[in-house]
Amino acid sequence: MLISFNSTSHAIRAERMLIENGINVTVMPIPAKIRAGCGIALNIDDIKTVKTILNEAQIEFEVHKND
């Protein structure tokens, strides 16, 4: 799954928080077909845990399926 953000600061903060919580994260540019915020996406596997962590931290994000 890809997660996109409205701001670079949210993307960086999310990456740091997820790594601190033991989540494997890959930072990548947002694919051209996705029209979203800052241009940075996180590629993650465990969407349920990620949603919980980011929602508790009040970080706004959108989830996209990898193609």
C-alpha positions as CSV (number, residue, x, y, z in Angstrom):
1,M,0.0,0.0,0.0
2,L,1.1,3.6,-0.6
3,I,0.4,6.4,1.8
4,S,0.5,10.0,0.6
5,F,0.5,13.2,2.5
6,N,-0.6,16.8,2.1
7,S,2.7,18.2,3.4
8,T,6.4,17.1,3.4
9,S,6.5,17.6,7.2
10,H,3.7,15.1,7.7
11,A,5.5,12.6,5.4
12,I,8.8,13.0,7.3
13,R,7.0,12.8,10.7
14,A,5.1,9.7,9.6
15,E,8.2,8.0,8.4
16,R,10.0,8.6,11.7
17,M,7.1,7.5,13.8
18,L,6.5,4.3,11.8
19,I,10.2,3.3,11.9
20,E,10.3,4.0,15.7
21,N,7.3,1.5,15.9
22,G,9.1,-1.2,14.0
23,I,7.2,-0.8,10.7
24,N,9.1,-1.4,7.4
25,V,8.8,1.8,5.4
26,T,10.1,2.7,1.9
27,V,10.1,6.3,0.9
28,M,9.3,6.9,-2.8
29,P,7.9,9.6,-5.1
30,I,4.2,9.5,-5.6
31,P,3.3,7.8,-8.9
32,A,2.1,10.2,-11.6
33,K,-1.5,8.8,-11.6
34,I,-2.0,9.8,-8.0
35,R,-2.8,13.4,-7.5
36,A,-1.8,14.2,-3.9
37,G,0.0,16.8,-1.9
38,C,3.7,16.9,-1.4
39,G,4.9,14.3,-3.9
40,I,6.3,11.9,-1.2
41,A,4.7,8.5,-0.5
42,L,5.5,5.8,1.9
43,N,5.2,2.2,0.8
44,I,4.0,0.0,3.7
45,D,2.7,-3.5,4.3
46,D,0.7,-3.4,7.5
47,I,-2.0,-0.8,6.8
48,K,-4.1,-1.5,9.9
49,T,-1.2,-0.8,12.3
50,V,0.0,2.2,10.2
51,K,-3.5,3.7,10.3
52,T,-3.7,3.4,14.1
53,I,-0.3,5.0,14.6
54,L,-0.8,7.9,12.2
55,N,-4.4,8.6,13.4
56,E,-3.2,8.7,17.0
57,A,-0.5,11.1,16.0
58,Q,-3.1,13.2,14.1
59,I,-1.1,13.0,10.8
60,E,-3.4,13.4,7.8
61,F,-2.8,10.8,5.0
62,E,-4.4,9.0,2.1
63,V,-4.1,5.3,1.3
64,H,-3.6,4.1,-2.2
65,K,-3.3,0.6,-3.6
66,N,0.0,-0.4,-5.4
67,D,-0.4,-1.3,-9.0
